[in-house]
Amino acid sequence: MENKPTTKYYLFIDECGDHQLEKFNPSFPIFTLCGILVHEDKLTALEASVNALKREFFNDEAVIIHSRDIRKQEKAYSILQYPDIRRRFYNGINSILGQQGIYVIVCCSILKEPFVERFSCGEDVYGLSLKYLIERAIFCMDDNVTDGTLDIVIERRGVKQDRLLLNYYNRLRAKGTKWISPERMEAKLGRFSFRYKKENIIGLQLADLVAYPITKHVLEPKDHNPAYDVISDKIYSYKGAVLGMKIIPH
């Protein structure tokens, strides 16, 4: 009897803010790690919709979707200085991100000031956040399939930082978490890879897009945040409980 192929999911991870705890910007005292969880059958359509947007506005699929450049209207996004183009571009982005049943968000935000007061500057906030994202991504997969495996793709940051994160990931895979045994973790996890922004990985670009409005929402939940309104119902939830957003400490 042939073995039935397992169901593949991808978790694309990007960050907003930096991981520094000893010296941080008091006007942006937060670190957010954000993941986009996509079933392999949905990924091609999602990539096609983003590439269609790039062709429409830049006539070039190689343009990287980058939240900061969009907000600052820099590089290729200088065209957003024109109100009509800006309106149509944001409508296009919102149309992609607002699609139902295509992707799920899992995210973790570290509020630096209370975190340092309660814990220590020696904590690895990136690794701590990664553990939460992987755990909740597996929960979400289990809600839908029994045989899902997870490939994780993270944007490269630097040789030393990437090595530390890979070591953390390997320990997590070997030891599991409070809720996921090492055996179950080993069965669920597939490839773990670092990729450069210039490689034009659509999933990483979407993770970058959603990380900023989520971070702004955590900092100022009462502020007007239309970008967050578009994606808020994509945060992983189960039976009405939002399980895909962690704020530490809370």
Summary of the structure (lengths in Angstrom):
residues: 250
radius of gyration: 18.2
end to end distance: 50.3
largest distance: 60.8
contacts: 740
relative contact order: 0.21
helix: 51%
strand: 21%
